[in-house]
Amino acid sequence: MTATRIDGKAFAATVRAKVATHVSHLKETHDLTPGLAVVLVGEDPASQVYVRSKGKQTVEVGMHSVEHKLDADTPEADLLALVETLNQDPAIHGILVQLPLPDHVNADKVINAIDPAKDVDGFHISNVGLLGTGQKSMVPCTPLGCLMMLRDHHGSLSGLNAVVLGRSNIVGKPMAQLLLGDSCTVTIAHSRTKDLPEVVRGADIVVAAVGRPQMVPGDWIKPGATVIDVGINRIEKPEGGTRLVGDCDFDSCAEVAGAITPVPGGVGPMTIACLLANTLTACCRAHGLPEPEGLTA
Ligand code: NDP
């Protein structure tokens, strides 16, 4: 391996430590505790794990954590009523409705019912529009985590060619907007992109968010490029059992890249750290206080 390994686990720990310092300062100086409410509908096992982990880390950084667990058959109207109650609650600065929601619930309607100022996932249509027009917004956590790691590694991203693989609303599109905001020349690739290997070979920065195990081989990577692997895929091991891999073939990419994030231990841990950062930011904005430096886009 020749590439520098970008350690997302360690980076996330430094983000959480910064958040914790700010939280304790807010308590001392303003008697203020940022609060995060997480709403889980149904019993999707992966969602349950995420929600548990979010609650635990929220408490660890000194924030107020509230969890609402609703039955899978909860009517949409009840969910909307809960969101409205949380919108009005002054102790809550961030609201996250865990996706996916059951089929009978219109997820867009629920997300757009969240007060945009408390939308710490950054999925509300107002925040999407603000990000797209380069205005101050709440930024989706996973792309924000990728941006922080890229800024930390490169310093300035200005003028670099960035290719984002994937055009989802939660990763690909906001990631591309953030890179554009930092003056990269951005290409968004997707399943209809022609000659994907050539497109990727032109990139100084590759962000892979496709959901296809080890799809990107090392010979697609420009020597010295930075590879941020968002993918989380579970595959069978030859000896039995399973393991997590990214969208990039780590070993071959690491031979060519200048820097690369591993899976697990790369982008994944940064996502919850950025959720905490967004909650802190939302709290500061709600009270007209200066935003924490280095924790926003
Ligand atoms: P989506 O399924 O919503 O989007 C996948 C994107 O990849 C689509 O735009 C699709 O193109 C594109 N794509 C699919 N196949 C190909 C292909 N063969 N060539 C080029 N592009 C292709 O996924 P998400 O954005 O939600 O997630 C992507 C990955 O990131 C997943 O593995 C997910 O688990 C992971 N993830 C990780 C997070 C973390 O915290 N680390 C958080 C969120 C997601 P098209 O639009 O044309 O169909």
Residues whose N, C-alpha, C, O or C-beta is under 5 A from the ligand:
A	BS01	NDP	T142 G166 R167 S168 V171 G172 A189 H190 S191 R192 A209 V210 G211 V230 G231 I232 N233 V267 G268 T271
